[in-house]
Amino acid sequence: MARRFLFGTNFKMNQTPAESAAFLEALAGAVVIPDGAQLFVIPPFTSLPAVTDLAGATNSPVWIGAQNMHWADAGAYTGEISAAMLQALGVDLVLLGHAERRGLFHESDRDINRKVLTAFERGLRVLLCVGETADERAFDVGGETVARQLKIGLHDIDPARLPLLQIAYEPVWSIGAAGVPARPDDVEPMARLIRDVVGERFGEAGRDVPVLYGGSVDAANAAGFVALPDIDGLFVGRAAWTVDGFRSVLDASLRERFGRSIG
Ligand code: 13P
């Protein structure tokens, strides 16, 4: 069976609730989503109530995600948000282990594993990010880093929860304005490695976990990643923060993947 194509954006620390809701509303009128494709939008926490309300009211097929969560159900964790809080808003997905969380906010593999376990216990979909730093790449240990992030991040998870998992390969050196876009030749071996590591741990079901690429994706380079045999989708930052931008990167992707544009 053909694997599903996933495409979404992470707004990071951008957009007010009104701006995020306007984005979702405009997106609904701007794209026709083909069968076999799933879109997602991950706004900041403060936008989630407005966006999930709108998604519910309009029966939107777009998954709405949160950018992070804490592993505990409740407690003295000032500034943190629990899985139950996200679920009360009707969030479909939680992003865990983004490079900016790992790098700037010192999240460890162990922390991320706790979060993955909690999300799965709660039945929340997870988009788990993995990727090596520029130094790790320079010393040729990128594969070891990604394998370690996966082995620890997915430690002890219940195999029955695997259908809730999607993985984004986002090399740290390719993300953001200071990033150098990866080449498809860099991405395919890492996507295959991700599939192999998860497959070794969970068997065939592990090999079917969707693997996305993210890091300086734009309308010009998207098709090159989408064409890769082990890539199931794209996770886009800056290039998809406007509806026009989202639409043009999506259009380039769908032309490559489905041989047709979004109309
Ligand atoms: P950019 O596309 O802006 O490099 O960001 C990618 C990313 O971090 C998505 O989570």
Boltz pocket constraint, residues with backbone or C-beta under 6 A from the ligand:
constraints:
  - pocket:
      binder: B
      contacts: [[A, 10], [A, 98], [A, 170], [A, 174], [A, 175], [A, 176], [A, 177], [A, 179], [A, 214], [A, 215], [A, 216], [A, 217], [A, 235], [A, 236], [A, 237], [A, 238], [A, 239]]
      max_distance: 6.0
